[in-house]
């Protein structure tokens, strides 16, 4: 009776074994991209973690499919879980949009750490040096040496002017 499960066990073992090289490959590709673009390590680690989580979910779906979980049942369960998460996270929508914006900023690199930027905001214009770009926010040191934590989602919505490097060396503190 147990012999009918051997093919599924072998395929599952192969998938689990393949997961780790795929994970290494994803990390290698992201690190190569970040080295080419001179990205900061803490952002690289964040993006690697996010992609590895996505890869894990894909491999788990593959294993569940091999073990006979019907796609309809799986999709129903997945939809239910996402509905609960969606309702629970509705109040945290800005949090999710900031994470998404952080990933977009990582790959589009409109500015880098050390650049001086001016955020074109009618009510609260900001000018300063970028000291860190995190998952949720970008840290900016203003002319007045104030540390400003600016949400990444707003950076994608507002106009950003990158001020010349010469001006930054004369007018802003060195970080």
Protein Blocks (a to p, Z undefined) as FASTA:
>chain_A
ZZmmmmmmmmmmmmmmmmmmmmmmmmmmmmmmmmmnopafklmmmmmmmmmmmmmmmmmm
mmmmmnopafklmmmmmmmmmmmmmmmmmmmmmmmmmmmmmmmmmmnombcehiacdddd
fklccddddfbdcfkbccdddfkopacdddfklmmmpccddddfklmmmmpccZZ
